[in-house]
């Protein structure tokens, strides 16, 4: 007896479970709340009633096998900004800590240079004075010999 619409044959619980596992039931939710480009909240939920094979086919088809999001979130953003701040502070500390000794060494070198220049000038003056004395004595000796 064939009617206009055939009604499905009654099935048992085992048939329903078999169809559910074969076809699968997946409730997949993904929500993100951001303010001013800063991610505040991310919800990624999956409720799956399927065989593993069915779920893997679904995940592959929807590109949901990768669980981690590659976008920059708040921790990474703070890390980038924090890294720049740390670099700036480190640069200032190095400039201050290394700058002082470098300036001291430069001053010491300048003093030594000035002192050595003064010492060389003193020695040259002494040599010139001694040479003048020797020349004067030599002139006296020559004058004595000539007279």
PEVEN-V921688 format. One record per backbone hydrogen bond with DSSP energy under -0.5 kcal/mol. NH is the residue of the N-H (numbers start at 1). CO is the residue of the C=O. If there is no record, write none. Layout:
BEGIN
nh/co
NH/CO
NH/CO
END
This chain:
BEGIN
nh/co
3/1
16/12
17/13
18/14
19/15
20/16
21/17
22/18
23/19
24/19
24/20
25/49
27/47
28/26
29/27
29/45
31/43
33/41
34/32
35/38
38/35
39/37
40/33
41/33
43/31
45/29
47/27
48/46
49/25
51/21
55/51
56/52
57/53
58/54
59/55
60/56
61/57
62/58
63/60
64/59
65/59
67/65
77/73
78/74
79/75
80/76
81/77
82/78
83/79
84/80
85/81
86/82
87/83
88/84
89/85
90/86
91/87
92/88
93/89
94/90
95/91
96/92
97/93
98/94
99/94
99/95
100/96
101/97
102/98
103/99
104/100
105/101
106/102
107/103
108/104
109/105
110/106
111/107
112/108
113/109
114/110
115/111
116/112
117/113
118/114
119/115
120/116
121/117
122/118
123/119
124/120
125/121
126/122
127/123
128/124
129/125
130/126
131/127
132/128
133/129
134/130
135/131
136/132
137/133
138/134
139/135
140/136
141/137
142/138
143/139
144/140
145/141
146/142
147/143
END
